[in-house]
């Protein structure tokens, strides 16, 4: 078993060396088709690279931008943007915008815009979230789409919220739950269903 793990690690290292590219000196853009990491122990290639393809992280991986498939046993971190699919054992963290399907056991977080689906215990889009959030606690700044969870929260937006408690400052759409709070509605607090169009 140990020999097999060493072979896989060596194959990933060789693939990284062969597939790592650097653009001309004027742009200083650095990218690779394949990356792997055990952040903070090592990143191959370094974390200032963009990954366009596949990233496999044994503990955690951290790179600038990610486009493609991102698989991490614990945590995936993108300092910039992420487009594609992210699978993590515990958490996916995107420092800028996520246009992706994010799946993890505990948490999905996007600091700016998020487009797509977030599936975890906690899903968080700091600014705009358009798509589906499915989890225990779903939170977004401006939201458009569907939130399904125990607690759903959106500052503003529209669509459907389905949960035990649904909260929004300014929401156009339908809330289904035990307690529905929409501060912009004619009746801001209602049980079972709150509709605002």
Secondary structure, 3 states (H helix, E strand, C coil): CHHHHHHHHHHHHHHHHHHEEECCCCCCCEEEEEEEEECCCEEECCCCCEEEEEEEECCEEEECCEEEEEEECCEEEECCCEEEEEEECCEEEECCCEEEEEEECCEEEECCCEEEEEECCEEEEEEEEEEEEECCEEEEEEEEEEEEEEEEEEEEEEEEEEEEEEEEEEEEEEEEEEEEEECCCCCCEEEEEEEEC
